[in-house]
Amino acid sequence: MTYCVGMMLDRGLVLMSDTRTNSGVDNISVFRKMFHWTVPGERVIAVMTAGNLATTQAVISKLEERTKAPEDREPSILKCTTMFQVANHIGELLRETIEERQLSNGQSGGPRFTASIIVAGQIAGMEPRLFLIYPEGNFIEASEDTPFFQIGETKYGRPIIIRGYDRTMSFEDGIKLLMVSFDSTLAANLSVGMPLDVLVLERDNFEPLHQRRILASDPYFQEISTNWSEALRAAFHSLPDYSFNQDEEAG
């Protein structure tokens, strides 16, 4: 399992992913889930992956190969004219890869080698866009009503984002919000793990504004984790006391 989030702000896009993959409690490894490609002054495209590792690695390898010489290896995400076309191309590639793996393993029926992908980026002259691609290859786009997407182990960190999200917030606050979301997920599920990868794509800046890997020993992340736990305990103790006799007291 994994956990990845892509979030739209007025200023651009904030992405964060973990790096844990496991095939049981005794087989845990670190693999990058976030990748990006740039054409200076023209486009920046980022993807985050969740699901069967062999499937997602195959998709990324194909995308990478086609970007090395896009004029010889069509179609390439570096030649798509819109982000919609980019999402459509990656969706088709994901669906085809899953089907190929099913056939090679003699399987029929529903997809076993399932995977999902978040696609984010901007092409010059157009708006930044964010997509969620399903294993079947179809996808949806982020909007005012749905300004962020999650893939992987989503349930623990989702309430944090819903309560704290503000489209006008700064990139720094966006990263802080996602750190709290990831900290809550890390505390609740062992299949999500450090280090974390962060990528910030600023509107009309066709190269990453900020990117870094956050290790478990990172002082800022440790401070966020500690302070958030203390803030939750303080908030809990500040709530009105419950009384067994509250009905009588109300009467």
Secondary structure, DSSP 8 states (H G I E B T S, - for coil): --EEEEEEETTEEEEEE--EEESSTT-EEE---EEEEEETTTEEEEEEEEE-HHHHHHHHHHHHHHHHSTTTSSS-TTT-SSHHHHHHHHHHHHHHHHHHHHHHTT--SS-SS-EEEEEEEEETTS--EEEEE-TTS-EEE--SSS-EEEEES-TTTHHHHHHH--TT--HHHHHHHHHHHHHHHHHH-TTS-S-EEEEEEETT--S-SEEEEE-TT-HHHHHHHHHHHHHHHHHHHHS----TTHHHHH-
